Each structure stands twice: as structure tokens, then as C-alpha cells.
């Protein structure tokens, strides 16, 4: 998603996960299981659901629910850096908001919190697996844009 939004650096959130990979038993359960369950329960199961019931025209309350829940979902993933004064990190909110929109849409369509929880678990699992695989690569080139493009092309070629 970061490539789609033109962001090739890792977020501080992703970097913290990568830095923790040396301790898999400490990082994998919270990232793969606990965070998706807690985040989906709050952002989709409570916040999104509550906001769709706001006494406004249905389309307005649903759009507001998508916008607010997705923004807040993105914001919690960068909040530490923003409060630390690293406002350049704010651009990292876009991929998290994109994921939040997708998960909210799935929840809205299925009306079942388990579906976005499972999707979130799969996404975080994939992120951990890719992070471990990146550790196996030789030193990446210094040209970040080319590295990002190379990684996207390699990923796309796996599925074509």
C-alpha cells in the first residue's frame, strides 16, 4: 500500500516491528493476534457501528463512520511520532487509513466483526513474514525509489 501512495519508507510503527523481530515470541502474538482483535473490536465493532447509528440521514452517518474510523485507525499507528514532533511521519497515515477503509467496508458489507479481524490477522501475519524475508536479503541498494519499485515488481511477479 505504501507504494500505491508513493511512500517508500517504512513507518515508525513498521520499523518498530522490524526491530523486534529478534524476539519472535514477544512480537508475533501481540502483532498477529492481539492487535487485530483489539483494533477491530474498537474501530469497527464499537466506533464504526456506533457512528452508523447517529441520528443523521443514513448515508451521512455511514460516510462519517467510514471517514472517522479510518482516520483514527490510521492516526493511532502514527500517534507516537506526531506527539514526538516528527510531523513528517504524518504521510504514513495514508496506508493505514486505506487499510482501515477496506476493513470498515468488509465489516459494513458482512455485518460480522470476525471477517475484518481475520483479514487484519492475515495482513499483519503477511507483514511479519515479509519482514523476516527481508532480513534474508543482501544489503538493499541506497536508491530507495528503485528498491521500492524492485520489491513491488518482485511481489507482483509472485502472483502473476
MONORPE-V464323 format. One record per helix or strand of 2 or more residues. SS is the DSSP state (H for helix, E for strand). FROM is the first residue (numbers start at 1). TO is the last residue. If there is no record, write none. Layout:
# MONORPE-V464323
SS | FROM | TO
SS | FROM | TO
This chain:
# MONORPE-V464323
H | 12 | 19
H | 24 | 52
H | 58 | 76
H | 79 | 83
H | 87 | 110
H | 113 | 136
H | 144 | 158
